[in-house]
Amino acid sequence: MSIVSRLVLTNFFRILSLCCGAFIGIYLLVDFFEKVDRFIDYGAGINDYLTYLGHSIPFIFVQILPLAILTSMVLTLGGLGRTNEMTALRACGISLARIIRPLLVIIVLLCCLQLLVHEYLVPWNMRVLSELVDIKLRGREQIRLTHSKIWYRSDNKIINIDLVQSREQKLRGVTIFEIDDGATIVRRIDAGEAQLQDQQWLAPIVLERSFDPQSGILQHTRRLENHPLAIDHLIDDFTRVENLNAELGARQLAQLAARLEQQGYDASRQRVDLQARLATPFTGLVMGLLGIPFALQPGRQSNMALGVGLSLAIGAAYFIIQSAVISFGYAGALPPLVAAWTANLIFTMLAIWLFLGVKQ
């Protein structure tokens, strides 16, 4: 590795470490004060606090890494310009492309790391956090996705739900198994869908099967209309379930979307989340490219303060645009591919336009 590469990368890694530490610390501090009242109400101990904070770090890391890369790029190149090192390097015949090449290589590697963390580590962390908050602290039944389906137990019933549509206040593909003390199924209720009405789930059509507790043989079957279902969870209780996509990897999300579509359900949310999972790692590269022209703007004295301010403003603008188009994707107004990649495309074009004005 050349002296120039070591100089640039040393400054970059030092600033990146500080940015990641600062952003993660601020995020954890704000999140802690938002949730500390609930943790106190739940009677959480110090180990619960530490578990929550520790398992939140990987998720926070993948969220703040693009902003940290942008800020680090601006401060690294801006710092070289402020101390005249950039001028000296250019005077020695070293091109701008040669200076930023090692930075871009490292940013690509960081994006690959972000993809791996988001694919393998974050889903596990999210499952641990869900179990900690909803099961251990709040004492709720365990609601999980097993083989791409939602399962939970309530008293003598085991409930399986294919899909939760909180916006329409509907459940799709509901199956309720009633068991006796010997864990033998005595009744099974199947409903294609259920609508929440007056704080109760009503199914337009229900197929009820009763079984003999001793032999397990089907005794009789009947078809019911507008029948209430014995589900003790309301739509707010299933809000987290609809967001369980965060607990799945990209391959599991793709399998879940394919299965839902095969069964005739709307899988827009799963498709959008899948595309967003693939688009997120490229955000760091886009932010890194954006940082180059901002860091090399004329006026060395204003580079540092203005660079940090612009980095935060760009990060906020990206978050707003990304949230808006993702919401359109969830609603079906935009195709999943367009919803997930629009923000990256817009900011890539902005980076190219700004880069054309930088002296090579």
C-alpha positions in Angstrom: 0.0 0.0 0.0 1.4 3.4 -1.0 2.1 6.2 1.5 -0.8 8.3 0.0 -3.3 5.4 0.5 -2.2 4.9 4.1 -2.5 8.6 4.8 -6.0 8.8 3.3 -7.3 5.6 4.8 -5.8 6.3 8.3 -7.7 9.6 8.4 -10.9 8.0 7.0 -10.9 5.1 9.5 -10.3 7.4 12.4 -13.1 9.7 11.5 -15.4 6.8 10.5 -14.9 5.2 13.9 -15.7 8.5 15.7 -18.8 9.0 13.5 -20.1 5.5 14.0 -19.5 5.7 17.8 -21.2 9.1 18.1 -24.2 8.2 15.9 -24.8 4.9 17.7 -24.4 6.5 21.1 -26.9 9.3 20.2 -29.3 6.7 18.8 -29.0 4.5 21.9 -29.4 7.5 24.2 -32.6 8.7 22.6 -34.0 5.2 22.3 -33.2 4.5 26.0 -35.0 7.6 27.2 -38.0 6.8 25.0 -38.4 3.3 26.4 -37.1 3.6 30.0 -40.6 4.3 31.4 -41.9 1.1 29.8 -38.9 -0.9 31.0 -39.5 0.4 34.6 -43.2 -0.6 34.3 -42.3 -4.1 33.2 -39.9 -4.4 36.1 -36.8 -4.9 33.9 -33.4 -5.6 35.5 -30.0 -4.3 34.5 -29.4 -7.4 32.4 -32.5 -6.7 30.4 -31.3 -3.1 29.7 -27.9 -4.3 28.6 -29.4 -7.1 26.5 -31.7 -4.6 24.8 -28.9 -2.0 24.1 -26.4 -4.7 23.0 -28.8 -6.3 20.5 -29.9 -2.9 19.1 -26.3 -2.0 18.0 -26.2 -4.2 14.8 -29.6 -2.8 13.6 -28.4 0.8 14.4 -25.1 0.2 12.6 -26.7 -0.7 9.3 -29.0 2.3 9.6 -26.3 4.9 10.4 -23.4 3.5 8.3 -24.4 5.5 5.1 -24.5 8.8 7.0 -21.2 7.9 8.8 -19.6 7.2 5.4 -20.8 10.5 4.0 -19.6 12.5 7.0 -16.3 10.7 7.0 -15.7 11.2 3.3 -16.4 15.0 3.7 -14.2 15.4 6.7 -11.4 13.3 5.3 -11.1 15.1 2.0 -12.1 18.4 3.5 -9.3 18.0 6.1 -6.7 17.3 3.4 -7.8 20.4 1.7 -7.8 22.5 4.8 -4.2 21.6 5.6 -3.1 22.0 2.0 -2.2 18.3 1.8 -4.7 18.0 -1.1 -2.9 20.8 -2.9 0.5 19.2 -2.3 -0.7 15.8 -3.6 -2.2 17.4 -6.7 1.0 19.4 -7.3 3.0 16.2 -7.2 0.9 14.9 -10.2 -1.3 12.6 -8.2 -4.8 12.7 -9.7 -8.0 13.0 -7.8 -9.0 9.5 -8.9 -5.8 8.1 -7.4 -6.5 9.8 -4.1 -10.1 8.6 -3.7 -9.6 5.1 -5.2 -8.7 3.5 -1.8 -11.6 5.2 -0.2 -14.0 3.8 -2.7 -12.6 0.3 -2.3 -13.0 0.5 1.5 -16.6 1.9 1.1 -17.5 -1.1 -1.2 -16.1 -3.5 1.4 -18.1 -1.7 4.1 -21.3 -2.0 2.0 -20.6 -5.8 1.7 -20.2 -5.9 5.5 -23.5 -4.0 5.9 -25.2 -6.5 3.6 -23.9 -9.5 5.6 -24.8 -7.9 8.9 -28.3 -7.1 7.7 -28.8 -10.6 6.3 -27.5 -12.8 9.1 -27.0 -10.8 12.3 -29.8 -8.2 12.4 -32.7 -10.8 12.0 -31.3 -12.7 15.0 -31.0 -9.5 17.0 -34.5 -8.5 16.1 -35.9 -11.9 17.3 -34.0 -11.6 20.6 -35.4 -8.1 21.1 -38.9 -9.1 20.3 -38.8 -12.0 22.7 -37.3 -9.8 25.4 -39.9 -7.0 25.1 -43.1 -8.9 24.2 -42.6 -12.2 26.0 -40.2 -11.8 28.9 -41.2 -8.3 29.9 -44.8 -7.9 28.7 -45.7 -11.5 29.4 -47.5 -12.0 26.0 -47.8 -15.2 24.1 -45.0 -16.0 21.7 -46.0 -14.8 18.3 -43.5 -16.0 15.7 -43.0 -16.7 12.0 -42.4 -20.4 11.6 -42.1 -21.7 8.1 -43.3 -18.3 6.9 -46.5 -18.5 9.0 -47.6 -16.8 12.2 -48.2 -19.1 15.2 -49.0 -18.4 18.8 -50.8 -20.2 21.7 -53.6 -18.8 23.8 -55.0 -21.0 26.6 -56.2 -24.2 25.0 -55.9 -22.9 21.5 -53.1 -22.9 18.9 -53.7 -20.2 16.3 -52.1 -20.0 12.9 -52.4 -17.0 10.6 -51.1 -16.7 7.1 -51.2 -12.9 6.7 -51.9 -9.8 8.8 -53.2 -6.8 6.9 -53.4 -4.1 9.6 -54.4 -1.3 7.2 -57.5 -3.2 6.1 -57.9 -4.7 9.7 -58.0 -8.2 8.2 -56.5 -11.6 8.9 -56.0 -14.0 6.1 -55.8 -17.8 6.3 -56.8 -18.3 9.9 -56.7 -21.8 11.5 -57.6 -22.4 15.2 -56.8 -25.7 16.8 -58.5 -26.4 20.1 -56.8 -29.0 22.3 -57.6 -30.8 25.5 -55.5 -31.4 28.6 -53.8 -34.3 26.8 -52.7 -32.1 23.9 -55.2 -33.8 21.6 -56.9 -31.8 18.9 -60.7 -31.8 19.6 -61.7 -29.1 17.2 -60.3 -27.3 14.2 -61.7 -24.0 12.7 -60.6 -22.8 9.3 -61.4 -19.3 8.0 -60.2 -17.8 4.7 -60.3 -14.3 6.2 -61.5 -12.5 9.3 -62.5 -8.8 9.6 -62.2 -6.8 12.9 -65.6 -5.4 13.8 -66.5 -3.9 17.2 -63.3 -5.3 18.8 -64.1 -8.8 17.6 -62.9 -10.9 14.7 -65.7 -12.1 12.4 -65.2 -14.6 9.6 -67.6 -14.5 6.6 -67.3 -18.3 6.2 -66.0 -20.8 8.7 -65.4 -24.5 8.3 -65.6 -26.3 11.7 -64.4 -29.8 12.3 -64.8 -31.8 15.5 -62.7 -34.8 16.5 -63.2 -37.6 18.9 -60.8 -37.0 21.9 -60.1 -40.7 22.3 -59.5 -41.9 18.7 -58.9 -38.6 17.0 -61.5 -39.6 14.3 -63.4 -36.8 12.6 -66.9 -36.8 14.0 -68.7 -34.0 12.1 -68.1 -31.0 9.9 -70.2 -27.9 9.6 -70.1 -24.6 7.7 -70.9 -21.4 9.5 -71.4 -17.8 8.2 -70.5 -14.6 9.9 -69.0 -16.5 12.8 -66.9 -14.9 15.6 -63.4 -16.3 16.1 -61.9 -16.9 19.5 -58.8 -14.7 18.9 -57.9 -12.5 21.9 -55.5 -10.3 19.9 -56.7 -7.1 18.3 -55.1 -5.3 15.4 -52.6 -3.3 17.5 -51.3 -6.6 18.9 -50.6 -7.7 15.4 -48.8 -4.5 14.3 -45.5 -6.0 15.3 -46.3 -9.2 13.5 -46.7 -7.3 10.3 -43.2 -5.9 10.8 -41.7 -9.3 11.4 -40.1 -9.0 8.0 -37.1 -7.4 9.9 -36.6 -10.8 11.6 -36.2 -12.6 8.2 -33.3 -12.7 5.8 -33.5 -11.8 2.2 -34.0 -15.4 1.1 -36.7 -16.0 3.7 -38.5 -12.8 2.6 -38.4 -14.0 -1.0 -39.9 -17.4 0.0 -42.5 -15.7 2.1 -43.5 -13.4 -0.7 -43.7 -16.2 -3.2 -45.8 -18.3 -0.9 -48.3 -15.5 -0.2 -48.6 -14.7 -3.9 -49.1 -18.4 -4.7 -52.0 -18.4 -2.2 -53.5 -15.3 -3.8 -52.5 -12.8 -1.1 -51.0 -9.4 -1.6 -47.3 -9.6 -0.9 -46.4 -6.0 -1.7 -45.0 -5.3 1.7 -42.7 -8.3 1.6 -41.6 -7.5 -2.0 -40.8 -3.9 -1.0 -38.9 -5.0 2.1 -37.0 -7.5 0.0 -35.9 -4.9 -2.6 -35.1 -2.4 0.2 -32.9 -5.0 1.9 -31.0 -5.3 -1.4 -30.8 -1.6 -2.0 -29.7 -0.5 1.5 -26.0 -1.6 1.1 -25.7 0.5 -2.0 -26.7 3.6 0.0 -23.3 3.8 1.6 -21.6 3.9 -1.8 -24.0 6.6 -3.0 -23.3 8.7 0.1 -19.6 8.2 -0.4 -19.8 9.5 -4.0 -21.8 12.5 -2.8 -19.2 13.3 -0.2 -16.5 13.9 -2.8 -17.8 17.0 -4.5 -19.0 18.5 -1.3 -15.6 18.1 0.3 -13.8 19.6 -2.6 -15.8 22.7 -3.0 -13.8 26.0 -3.1 -13.2 27.7 0.2 -11.1 25.6 2.5 -12.1 27.4 5.7 -15.8 26.5 5.3 -15.3 22.9 4.4 -15.4 21.4 7.9 -18.4 23.2 9.4 -20.4 23.3 6.2 -19.5 19.8 5.3 -20.9 18.3 8.5 -24.0 20.4 8.2 -24.5 19.3 4.6 -23.9 15.7 5.5 -26.7 15.8 8.1 -29.0 17.7 5.7 -28.4 15.1 2.9 -28.9 12.3 5.3 -32.2 13.8 6.4 -33.3 14.4 2.8 -32.5 10.8 1.9 -34.4 9.4 4.8 -37.5 11.5 4.0 -37.5 10.5 0.3 -36.8 6.9 1.1 -39.6 6.7 3.7 -42.0 8.4 1.3 -41.4 6.0 -1.7 -41.3 3.0 0.5 -44.8 4.0 1.9 -46.0 4.3 -1.7 -44.7 0.8 -2.4 -46.5 -0.6 0.7 -49.7 0.9 -0.6 -49.2 -0.6 -4.1 -48.9 2.8 -5.7 -45.3 2.0 -6.9 -43.8 -1.3 -8.0 -41.5 -2.7 -5.3 -38.3 -2.3 -7.4 -39.1 1.4 -8.0 -40.1 2.1 -4.4 -36.8 0.6 -3.0 -34.3 2.0 -5.5 -35.7 5.5 -6.3 -33.9 7.3 -3.5 -30.6 5.7 -4.5 -31.1 6.6 -8.1 -32.0 10.2 -7.3 -28.9 10.7 -5.1 -26.6 8.9 -7.5 -27.7 11.3 -10.3 -27.1 14.2 -7.9 -23.6 12.9 -7.1 -22.7 12.6 -10.8 -24.0 16.1 -11.5 -22.0 17.6 -8.7 -18.9 15.5 -9.5 -18.8 16.9 -13.0 -18.1 20.3 -11.6 -15.0 19.2 -9.6 -11.6 19.9 -11.1 -9.8 16.7 -11.9 
